[in-house]
């Protein structure tokens, strides 16, 4: 069984990844990283043993030709250009739930931006305790520990921030994605991603938040249970080809940090505007399951707190939490 590459091997990989398709000489790597040529060769072979295809071009050097489809620090760190998110990364082959582990870390003092990521979840969950189907090595399951300077009443804004980030990463990957209030991301009318936010707070401030993200990346139709095949989709199904998961994960974290920065610097107003532009809910006839019943009407807007405003037969209703079903045109 291949052993884990050393920190120096990770630096060699980062150097090659930064060069893209260009060939990098062994001498350049040696000089940059302070390694001998023999050490560079050793680290290149260690990376090859882990599934990296690194071409050796005679008299010129090395080129990173292919990266294995795994989600470890070795694959992710060279792709991250974030200042906080993912700088501390906890990568696991299997967890019951990335949110559960992130909550434990938050309680233990994890810093803002720590990320928990897993290849498989055995007890993944979505909103309202629903199970989240988590086949191994096909999709993306991660949770981020955040420590925003917010009162608890504004915490729901972060959920909308996260939905924006995931939607933008999917669009960047070539998927025509949109957001169904409050935080489901759809493609072609079917769910492709979900977000679960949990927090601990006092009356006047949030101690921590955990934002969990699940995205169906390379799942095929057979990976979904029979009852979900008409309701769920994936990047693979939408664009007809698989996506490199490490690259997509990095894109999600980059987009999330970007929108979090906007939120911190400018408040909720730009988030609200951007969310409206990506919404597949506003202007649609909807049915909203709320505690004690159901509302039916037209989704008109979200307000300054992110609540959904639904025009019903009896007037304008403000929905803080509930399950929205889009009513298909007759």
N, C-alpha and C positions, 0 to 999 in steps of 0.2 A: 504493500500500500504506500502511495506517495506521501512523503512528509510535508508539513507546512513549510512554505518558503520563509526565509529569514527576512528581517527588516531590510537588509541590503538588497535582497531579491525584489522586494516591493519597490524600492527606489529605482532599481533597474527597469522594472515594468513601467513605473510612472514616467521615466525618461523616454522609453520607447513609445508609450501611449501618446505623450505630448508631441512626438515627432510625426505621428500619423502614418502616412504611407511612405515617408522618406526613410532612407537607409541611414543608420547612425553608426559611425565607426566605433569599434571597441576602444580605441584610444580616447575618443571623445567621452565615452561613458566612464572610462577609468579616471580621466582628468576631472570630470565633473563631480564624481562621487568619491574620489580618493581611494579607488580600488585597484588592485593589480589586474592585468589582463587575464590572468588565470582565474581570479575570483569572479570576474565578469562572466567568463565562460561557464564556471560552476553555477552561477545564479541563473544564467540563461537555460542551462540544462535542467535545473530545478523547476523552473517555470514550465518548460516543455513537459516535464513529468506530471504537471498539474493540468495539462490540457491546452496550454497556450501554444499556438503555432507561431514560432519565431523563425523566420527565414534567415539563413546566413548567406550573404552575397559575397562571393570571393573577392578579396582585396578591397572590399568596401565596408562591410560591417553587418549590422543586424536590422531587421525590419519586423515589426509586430504585424502579422498577417491575419490572425484570428484569435478571438478571446472566447474561452468556454462560457457557456450559459449558466453561470453560477452567481449567487449573490453573497459574496463574502467581502471582507474589507479589502482583500487583494484586488478584486474586480472593481469595487466601488470607489475607493479613495482616489485613484488617478483621474476619475471622471468628475469629481466634485469640485465646484468652484464657489462653495458657500463659505460664509464666515463663521456660522454657528452650527447650522443643521448638518448632522452627520459627521462632525469633526470628532465626536465620540460615538463609536459605532459598535453595537452589540449584534453580531451576526450568528444565527443559529440554524442548524439543519432542521430542527423540529421544536416547536413550542405548542403548548395548549393554546395560547393566545398571545400575540405580541402586545396587545393592550394590557393584559394582566401583568406581563413582565415589566412593561414600561411604568405601570402604576407602582409596582414594587420598587423600582429604581427611583421613581420620583419621591416616594416616601423615605427612601434611604439617602436622599440629598442629591440626586442626579442634577446636572447643570442644564440650563436652557439649551435645547438643540440636540440632546442625546437621542439617538435613534436605535430602535430595536427592529430587526428584520429577520424573517424566517422563510425557509424554503417550503415549510409545510406547517399548518396549524391543525391540531387535533380537536380543538374546541373553539374555533373561530366564531365570532358572533357579530351581528350587525345591530341596527337600532332595535329597541324594544325586545332585546334578548333573542332575536332570530338567529338561526345558525347561518354561518357564512361558509359556503363550500370552498375548501382549500386544498385542491390536489397538489401534490409535490412537484416542485421544479417547473411549474408552468406559469404561475401567476406572480403577483406582487403583493406581499403582506408586510406592512411596516407600521410602526407607531413612533410618534415623536413626543418627547417631553418638552413642554413649553412653560415658561414662567413669565407670563405677560403682566404688565403693570395695569391691571384692569379691575374694576369692581365686578362682582359676580353677575350683576344684571347685564353687563356687556359681553359676557363670555360667549353667548350664541353667535356673536359676530365672527368669532374665530372659525366656527363651523362653516360659515359662508366663505370665508377666506380660503379654507382648505378645498372647498368644492371648486372655487375658481382655479386654484393651482392645478388640480387634477384634470379639470376640463382643458386647461391650456396645454398641459403636457400631452394629453391625448390628441389634441388638434395638431400639435407639433409632430406627433407620430403619424399623422395622416388619417386620423379618425374624425369624422364629423360629429363631435360630441356637444351636448348641451346639458344644462342643469335642471333637474326637477326639484322644486322646493321640498325640503330645505337643502339637501346635500347629496341626493342621488345623481349620478352622472349617467346619462343615457346616450345611446347611439342607435339610430334607426328605430327609436321608440322602445328599445330594450335596455335593460340595466347592464352597464359595463363596469361601474365602480361605485363603491359606497364608502361612507365616512362615519366613524363612531367617535364622539368626543366625550370624555369624562373629566371630572375635575374635583379638586378639594379646595374649599374656600371658607373664609370667615365672612362675617356680615359685610365688611367693607373692602375686602381684597381677595383675589385669587391666589392660593398658594402654588398650585400647579395645574396644568391641563395636560391631558394626553390625547393626541389626535391620532386615531387609527385609520389607516387607509388600506382598502382592498381593491385591487384592480385586476380584472380578468384580462390577462395579456396574451398568453399562448394556449389557452384552453380551447379544445375543440368541442363540437356539439356533444360528443359522447362523454365529455367530462362533466356535463350538467345532468342532474337528475331529470327524469322524464317530465316532472311537473314544472321544471324551470326552463326547459329548452325553448319555449316560445317567449319567455320573459327575459332571458339573459343572453348576452353576447360577449365577444372578446375582441381585442385588437386583431388577432389572427383571423377571426371570422369576418370582421368588417373590411379589412384591407387585403385579405387573401394571402398573406404571407406573415411569418412570425416576426416578432420584434425582439431586438436584443434587450433583455430585461435589465441588465446593469445600467445601460445607457438610459433606458426609460425611467428607472428608479432615480438616477441622478437628475434627470429632467424634472421629475416631480418635486424633489427636494429643492432644486434651484428655484422653481416657480413658487413653491410654498414660501421659501424665505423672501423672495421678492415681494410677494403680496403682504407678508407679515411686516416687512419694512414699510411698505406704503401705509398699512393700517396704523403702525406705530407713529409714523411721521405726520399723517394727514387725516387720521380718523376713519370713520366708517363711510363717509360720503363717496369717495372714489371706489370703494368696494361695492357699495350699493349700485353705482352706475355700471360698473363692469359686470356685476352679476346679472343685472337686467338685460344687458346685451347678449348674454349667453343662456338666458333662461328659455326653457321649453314649456314653462308653466304659465307665464303671464299672457293674458289674452285668450286663454283656453277655458272651456267649460270644465269644471273639476268637481269631484266629490271628495270631501275631506272627512276622514274618520277621526273624530275627536272624542274625548272622554264624555260619555253619556249620549252619544249619537253621531249624526252625520250632517255635514253642511253641503249644500249643492248650490253652485253658482258660477260666476266668472271670476277667475283670478285676475285682479286688476293691477296689483303692485306689491312691493314690500315696503314697509315703513322704515323710519330712521333707526329702528332696533332690529330690523330683519324679519319682523313678523309678516305673515302673508295676509293681504287684504282681499277678501272675497266678497263680491257683490251678490247677495242672495235676494230672494223675493221680498224679504222683510228689511233689507238694508245692507249696509257695509259691515261685515264681520271681520274682526282681527283675530288671526289664528297664530298662537305662539308655538304650539306643538300639535302634530297630527300627521296622519298618513294621507298623502294626496294621490288620488287616481285621476289620470287624465281621461276625460270622456271623449271617445273617438267620434268624429263627425258621422252623423247618420246618413 
